[in-house]
Amino acid sequence: MVLGIRFVIALGRLFRTTAFKLALVFLAIFTIFAGLILGYVSFNAMRLLDEQVSVTVSEEIDGLVTHFNSGGVLRLVRQIERRSHQPGSSLFLVTTAAGETLAGNISSIDSEGLLEAGTYELYYRVVEDGAPHPHRALVETTILPGGFRLLVGRDLAETERLQNVILRAAGWSILLVLALAVIGGVFVARRVLGRVDQMTETTRIIMAGDLSGRLTVTGTNDELDRLAQSLNAMLERIGELMAGLREVSDNIAHDLKTPLTRLRNSAEEALRIGDSPEDYREALEHTLEEADGLIKVFNALLMIARAEAGGALDGIKIEDAAEIASDVVELFEPFAEEAGILLQFEGSGPLPISASRELIGQALANLIDNAIKYSSETSLETTGGTVSVIAQLIHGRVELSIGDHGPGIPNADRDRVLERFVRLETSRTRPGSGLGLSLAAAVARLHAGTLRLEDNQPGLRAILTLPLAEA
Amino acid sequence: MKILIVEDDASASAYLDKAFRESGHVVDVSSDGLDGYAMAAEGEYDVIVVDRMIPRMDGLSLIHGLREQKVDTPILILSALGQVDDRVKGLRAGADDYLPKPYSFSELLARVEILARRGRSLPSEETIYRVGDLELNRLTRRVMRLETDIDLQPREFRLLEYLMRHTGQVVTRTMLLENVWDYHFDPQTNVIDVHVSRLRAKIDKGFDNPLIHTIRGAGYTIRDSAR
């Protein structure tokens, strides 16, 4: 009983597979074609057999007519008597115009109509073992000169047997084709089903948390193999992303926990030793400062996440990159001056880009802010005091470059600093979330552009490249 | 002034309630969108502060509904979704100002007070702004103090114009960045302070009564303290 149910379930699963459904379709098409071909062949074979019979009858009549023509009715009668006693012979009958039998092996005919000229297919009875048996025959009647009727027929039993053989052969062939197709379909379906089941099993294990699992590749390079390879590549990519995410969350933990610890410490210290309102006030102010710092880090992180998630931004317009750059330069100019830095802007618009003015402005603000901060740290004896912002069109793309003459970034570290949270160890002590560069890079990506860092000899040049908008 | 706060977080609304009352305002609090909508539709408030995500009717729908009903009370939207496009959505729905969470109360208060005053008068139609002996002509773009011309850069002029339009009111650094430069991001550094101190050097230097005042922990204000 249980086995039966299992079998039914297994069968049900089999019927639901694509492979099985495909096999069924092929089976139907196959059967129809086989049927058509076999039908055509048998039809032609049967027609050929029929034709042969009528040719035989016609030839016999021709021979007899020749005899009649050369020797008259007597010779014809003699011929017929001789022929009609040979075994397996044709049917013969010669009558007068009035219908009296002169010779032949037909004892009686029911219909006078048969004595008109023409070809007929008819049933007749043969006395075998004392009882009459119906037989089919093809009969041709000719009217000879003098009104004599010559009737020659041929029994069709033989042909019918042959035709039966052909039909049966055709029937069996179709059955065989059907059986083979069903077996083939089931076999293919089961094979595919087996492999798919195996793949499903593996993916379940992977979903359960074992990301190191991989699908089996059989090496046949069939479609299932290719699927397995693609899925494996996808798993590989997911694994990389997970590793990246883990690294990032470690960094987030570090960069958020450090200010959180400071915040907590200052609050705790105020509680422990503070005894004047001024102490408390100072501690609270410090706490607020740290909280604001945390919010900044948080906002930057959200922004990067938003940029990395991609998708369309609301509020995208055609903006003039040169105008945005000069605006931001103008915003930072007094700040730079106060820091003893000369902030220069070079460039002439319009440089149309399809962008969010807000985001591009923020990216530029980050880059300019960085440039000013790092420049002001180098001693003024060198050329440390200039930050130049250049907006220009290069090779059909808009380039916004911010160059400083600060300490720069060693070649080996340049790609790394664009990643989230990476701050070179030397800069850990400086203010800033460490997200400025990665935020600018994320903004560039969001606008289908790039951010690259170059040696400004000396110093660092950050170049934001953006696609030129179609005006 | 009378303020309606629609915020579902009890501690946040209690904090706002207390803080606004201490600043001398009358406050009503609603903890969900539908009630808030009903109260706001009465139209007796000077400013409505709405959280973006509230139960029963979200903040954007509430604002949209009020605007459909021709309720033009100034609305400030508070949102935990501090993204660029979120702000655009809020303003598009009909809000007048937008403040991402977490915010500082001084920032919120400054914005609410400016919104409320905008609801009453339209000083932006005046041609000449005056604070004490300082005079700014918006048509000729001349700035004079005690009959002396003061030469300002275009941006400095706009900065002063904005401060004077809100004479006696506190404007925060972010409000200045938004209204004078049209940027809404946090510039990380005290760029605005440097601009204001430059302006201050041109306006107040050599005069006994300074007009531009720093409000600690909040921002700036322009007023005639001599009177």
Interface residues (C-beta under 8 A of the other chain):
Chain A: L288 A291 I295 K296 N299 L302 M303 R306 L313 D314 G315 D327 E330 L331 F332 P334 F335 E337 E338 S356 R357 E358 L359 G361 Q362 A365 N366 D369 G432 S433 G436
Chain B: G82 Q83 V84 D85 V88 K89 P100 P102 S104 R155 W181 D182 Y183 H184 F185 D186 P187 Q188 T189 N190 V191 V194 H195 S197 R198
